[in-house]
Amino acid sequence: MTITTAIVGYGNLGRSAETLIKAQPDLELFGIFSRRSELDTDTPVYPVDSINDYADQIDVLYLCLGSATDIPEQAPDFAKHFTTVDTYDNHKQLPHHYATMNAVAGEAGNVAIIATGWDPGLFSLNRVLGAAVFPEPQQNTFWGRGLSQGHSNAIRGVEGVKYGVQYTIPREDAIAAAKAGNGADIDGKDAHLRQCWIVADEADHDRITDTIVNMPDYFVGYQTEVHFISEEEFLRDHQGLPHGGRVITSGTLGKTKSTVEFALDLESNPDFTAAVLVAYGRAAARLKAEGKTGAFTVLEVPPYLLSTKSLEDLIAQDL
Ligand code: NDP
């Protein structure tokens, strides 16, 4: 079965999704919907305001929008007319997003797979799997070193910020302690530094710093550094989008100790996030074809639905 997909929002994630959809044998790309009329791409571009006119022609809509405001404001309307997949990454707001999308998609008879990507996403799966096998699991998640797109988007939303990025950097001693099973006292907030590099007028520096370190959900409670640099330095040193991280779970099993680790080393965060998003689009189309409706997290989607192989082939070759 060929699955016809479309992208809404053409930023880093949208551009990566465009390339990766075209590389998949069972997916085709109908077009890209954007708030901007001109995009640098050969794929057909449509105004996002006209998207509902094409609802009958699209099986899965990839929501490649920002998490800070775009997804909370727009995702429910898309779910009224389309089966959707998103990479929403505001962890504290996930229960609310899940409930909203479940209500809207359920009523419309659509499927909405939420919070795919790697964190939330594949890390969430591995947190649950790791913890499930130990009677008393000790679990730690580390991020980076890497550029956090969600946090970078959040600081770029602060008035007066011309350019801004945020790197998350884990402490090596904290990783070693977690691997040794001594991670109980590691607080995720203490184990990471949030380092911001910003271009802004000098008159705005104090206000911008204050706004960032006091931003709820994103920075409050973390060790946060805010550095202001020249535009030239920013364009020279801060153009890549690397990321990575690890989920480490350890525990005692009877008289023995075991450690489970899931690690990612990503040259491009948007490429990998889009790769996961794209695969969950395949699952969304299959769930919809099975008659399922409502919102699903990655915890609720059977892994075989993500694969291009049939369940029979997976059982024969990959179990
Ligand atoms: P971008 O800031 O690149 O894009 C967000 C939106 O902004 C786009 O959809 C686009 O909408 C608009 N936009 C992009 N570029 C421009 C531009 N030059 N001028 C005007 N508007 C523009 O965000 P990313 O694609 O990097 O990331 C999207 C979200 O993915 C993030 O907010 C983050 O929360 C999430 N994410 C989740 C991860 C996970 O593991 N779950 C990992 C990484 C990211 P339009 O085309 O309509 O203008």
Boltz pocket constraint, residues with backbone or C-beta under 6 A from the ligand:
constraints:
  - pocket:
      binder: B
      contacts: [[A, 8], [A, 9], [A, 10], [A, 11], [A, 12], [A, 13], [A, 14], [A, 33], [A, 34], [A, 35], [A, 36], [A, 48], [A, 64], [A, 65], [A, 66], [A, 67], [A, 68], [A, 87], [A, 88], [A, 89], [A, 90], [A, 115], [A, 116], [A, 117], [A, 118], [A, 119], [A, 120], [A, 121], [A, 149], [A, 150], [A, 153], [A, 269], [A, 270], [A, 273]]
      max_distance: 6.0
